[in-house]
Amino acid sequence: MKLLIVCVDRDNDLGRKVGVQTPVIGREEVLRAAIAMGLKDPEEADTNSIFAGLKVYDDYKKSGVDAEIAVICGDEDVGIKSDAALSAQIETVLTKVEPNSAVLVSDGAEDEYIYPLLSSRIKIDGIKRVVVRQARNIESIYYMILRSFQEERVRRKFIVPVALALIVFSAFSILTGIMQAFYANFPDLTWPVVFLTLGLYIVIKAYNLDEPIKAMSQDAKTAISTLPFMMLAGIIIVAGFVGMWNVMQTSKPQDSLLTDSQWQLQQMITIISYLLWAGVFALILLGIGRALNVYVKGNDFPYKFFPVVFSILSGGSFIYCVLFIVAFLNIPGREVVDDIFLFWVLGMVFGILVYFSYNMIKEQEKTSDWHQ
């Protein structure tokens, strides 16, 4: 029975700071890597976890257990990319060592994300969590916080969103002050925009959308073919906000039979309609530009563009239909039954097109794979 001691460095500090190629297998190689890491950055937590792994290894060897130790590293881009690198290194280590079970050594909860990757391949006997003791005074706490913010990983996770919120808050506070100098009833959009920005940032990080967004931004920078569509999309967005602003400036007619609440609801529905269709057509134009860019680069048109466009049109139609239903139920005199029916049918038609176009693309991909 052979036992494997696994030390995990999920963000690849060992590779980035010391240049060690992983996986590192064997006590002497692991000790050499730990010493190099300690000399390079004595305050690095991964150094402590590797030494802790060596101690666990020595303890097992003293008790007569046939054991081996290995260090595996992920990638600086913590997430799917780092976990893929860890999975590949796990396979390499298991092939070379051929253990029957393993003990996982980590310096925190983040490294323990690897537990499912490891446990799906080998039996886990235990987890060794390494906690570094620190002096318990205010100066030490301040120093630890200061040092942690010097880590690039911490900066990306905590400083960036805070800085983003401060920048957006300051910019829109200045913009609101300028606009209110000309229009007394201009609304203060500062906090809604701040929360919207932070919400989008959290969604991007939560669903690992960094890479697709980076790819799209690179395409936008390098591909001239997308520029006209980006400009048109920007014009449509601006037109939507102009229409929204004009609606906000419209006062209630003296002869209107609507109550104040009904008038406000009508204004709100009209504003949402402007922004809805501006967003729909802007997204479609951006999609067309990206599809043409892919076609120009690879001479192969991305047919997955069609289900995406149909989905956007279907969603827009159904939302517009809901707006008409709200108007019909709450605002007297609004004859919108035909519009409700029309946009409900359009939503269904576009939804059916999504289904058929998606299935056709899937069948085409299966056929291509079969021929290959």
N, C-alpha and C positions, 0 to 999 in steps of 0.2 A: 504494500500500500504506500503510495507516494503522495506527499502533501505539497501543494504549491502556495507560497506566500506571495500575494499580488499587491504591489504598491501602485497607486493610481495618481497620475498627474493629468487631470482632465484638460487643462488649458496649456499644456506643453511648456511649462516654465523651464524644465530641464533642457529641452531642445532649443528654446529661444535664448536663454541666458548663458548656457554652457556649451551648446552645440552638440550635445550627446545624441547619438542615433539610437532610437528605441525600436523594439523592446531590448532592455538590458537584462541578461539572464546570468545567474551565478553570483555567489557571495562576493568574490573579489571584484567583479565588474560593477556590481551594485554599490559596493563600498567606495570604489574609485569615483563613481558618478556622484555619490552623496558628498564626498569630500570636496570635489570640484564645485558642486553647487553651494556648499557651505562657505567656501572661500570667495566665491563670486558674489553671493548675497546671503550673509549670515542670518538675516531676518526673514528669509523665505520659509513659509510654513511647510512646503513640500520637502524641504531638507529634513525637518523633524520627522515627518511621516516615513521617509525612507530609512532613517536611522531606527525608528520604531519597528519597521519591518525587519531590519537586520537583527534587532534584539529578539523579536518573535521567532525568527529563523534559528538563532543560536539556542534559544530555550528549547525548541523542538528537537534540535540536534543533540543537545545534552541529555534529553529524555529518551534518546534512541529512536526517534522518528526519522524515517527517510524523507527529507524535505529539500525543497529548492525554492529560491527566491527570484522574483522578476519584477522589473519596473516597466509599466506601460504608460504611454503618453497619448493625449488626444491632439487637439489643435487649438491655436489661439482663438479661433472663431468658435467659442463654446456653443454647443447645440448639436444639430444634425451632423455637421462636418466633423466635429471632434469625436462624437460617438461612433461614426463610421470608421475613423482612424483607430479608435480603441478596439472596435470589433475585429478589425483586421489583425491587430497586434495580439489580441487574445487567441485567435486561431493559430498564429505563428508560435506563440508560447506553448499552447496545449499540444501542438504537433511535435515540438522539440522535446518538451519535458515529459509528456504523457502521464500527467498526475491522475490520481483517483478522486481527489477532493482539493479544496482551496480555502485559504483564509484571506479575506480582503482587508487591507490596511489603507485608511484614508485620513485626511486631515479636516474633513468637514462633510456636510450634507451634499454639497455639489458633486464631490467625487463619487459619492455613493449612488449617483444616478446610474453608474455602471453596473450596479448589482443585478438588475434584470438581464443585462447582456451577458454577464458571467454565469449567473445561475441557470440560464437556459442551455449552457454548454457543459457545466460541471457542477457537482454537489458542493455547496458552500458550508464549511464547518463553523465559520464564525466571522465576525467583523471586529477589527481593532480600530477604534476611533482615537485619534491623537489630538489631545488638547494641550496647548502650550500654556504653562502657568506664567502669569504676569504680575508685576507689582501692583497693588491695589491702591493707588493714589491718583489724584486728579491729574498730576503732571504726566503720569504714564498713560492714562486714558487719552489725554489730549495728544500725546505723541503717537499712540497707536492709531487714532483717527487720522492724524495728519499723514502718517506713513501709508495707511490704507488708501487714501485718496491719491497717492502718487502711483498706485498700481493702475495700469491701463484698463484692466478689466473692471475695476471699481469705478473708474472715471466714466466708462461707457455706460454703466448701469445706473449710476446715481447722479453724477455731475451733469451729464448731457441733458437729461430731462428737466432738471432744475434750471440750468442755464437757458434751455429752450423756453420754459415758462416765463422766465424773467425778461427775455428778449421780446417775446410776443406781447407780454403785459405792457412793457415800456412802449413798444411801437404803437399798439392800439390805444394806449392812453394818450399819446401825443396826437394820433390821428383823430381820436374822438374830440379832443380839445380844439383842434383846428376846425373840424366840421361843425361843432356846436357854436363856434364863433360866427359862422355863416348861417347855420340852420339851428335855431334854438331847440327844436324838438327832435334833433338827430339822436337816435338811441345810443346808449353806451354799450358797445359790443365787446368790451375788453375781456370781461370774465368768461362769457360764452366762448369766445375764440381761444382763450387760454385753455379751458377745459376740453374744447374740441381738439386742439393741438396735442395735449397730453393724452387724450383718449386714442387718437390715431397712432401716437408713438407707442402706447402700450399694446394696441392691437398688432402693430407691425412686429414688435418684439415677441409677443405671446405666440404668434403664428409663424415666426421665423421667415418673415417676408423681406428681410434685409437683402438677400441675394437677388430675388426677382426685381426689387426696386432698383438695386444697383445696376442690374443688367439693362433695365429700361432707361435709366439715366445715361448709361454709357451709349446706348443706341441713339438716344436723343442728341447726345453731344457729337457723335461721329457720323450720323446719317443725315444727309441733307434732305433726303426724301421725306422725312417726318416733319421738317420745319414748317411747311405750309399748313399741315394739318394741326400742328400745335398752335400756330397763330390763329387759325380759324376757331379752334376749340377755346382759346383765350378770349376771342371776340364774342363768342356765344355766351361764355360765362359772364363777361362784362355786361352784355346786353341783358342777361337775366337779372343781374343786380340793378341795372338801370330801371328795368321794368318794375322790380320790387320797390325801388325807391319812389318811383312815380305813384305807385299804388299807396304807399305809406303817406304821401303828401296829399292824396285825394281826401277832401273833407266830405262829410255826410250831407247830401242835398236836403234843403229845407222841406221839400215835399215828399221825402222818403217815408214810406210806411213801415220801415224796419225799425226795431228797437236798437238801442246802442249796442247791446251784446250781439244781436243778429248782424248788424253792420260790421262790427269788428270781426265776427266769424267769416263773413263774406270777404273782407279784406285779407284775412289770414289765408283763406283757401286760394285766393288769387295769387298771393305772394308765393305760397308753396308750389303752385302750378308753374309760375315763372321759373323758380329755381329747379324744380323737378325736370322740366323738359330741357332747360339749359344744361343741366348735368348729364341727362341722357344723350343728347346729341354731341356734347363735348367728349364723352367717353367713346362714342362710336367713331368720331373723327380721329381720336387718338389711336383707337384700335385699327382703323384703316391705315393710318400712317405706319404703325408698327408692322402690320401684315405686309405692306408693300416693301418695307425695309428688309424683312426676312426674305421675301421673294427675290429682291434684288441681290442680296448676299448669297443665297443658296439656290436660286432658280427653282425653288419648290414652294408653291403657295401654301401658306399655313391654313388649311381648311378648318381647323379648330376655331378660327376667327368667327365663323358663321354661328355656331351654337352660342358663343359669348354675346354676339350682337343681338340675336333673337331673345336671349335671356334678359338683356338690358331693356329691350323694347317691351317684352312681356311684363317685366316688373314695373316699368313706367306706366304701362296701360292699366294694370290692376290698381296701382296707387292712385292714378287719376280717376279711375272708376270709384274708388272709395271716397275720394274728395267730392265727387258728384253726389254720392249717396248721403254723405254728411250734409251737403247743401240742401238736398231734397227733403231731409228729415227735419232740418232746423230753420231753414229760411223760406218763408212763404213766398209764393209767386215765382219760384225758380222751376221752370219746366225743363227738367234735365233727364226725364225718363229715357228719351232716345239716346242721349249722350251716355247714360249709364249702360244701356244695352250695347251701344257701339263699342265702347272701350272694354267692356267685359268680353265681347266677342273677339276683339283684337288681341286682348291678353291671352285668351284661349288659343287663338290661331298661332300666335308667336310661341306659346308654350309647346304646341304640337310640333312646330318647326324645330324647336330646340331638341325635342325627343328624337325626331326622325333624322335630323342632321347629325346629331351625336352618334346615333346607332349606325348610320351610314359610314361615318369616319371610323368607328370601331371595327366594322366589318372589313373596310378597306385595309386597315392596319393588320388584321388577322390574315387577310389574303396576301398582303405583302410579305408578312413573316413566313407564311407557308411556302411561297415561291422562293424565298431566300434559303 
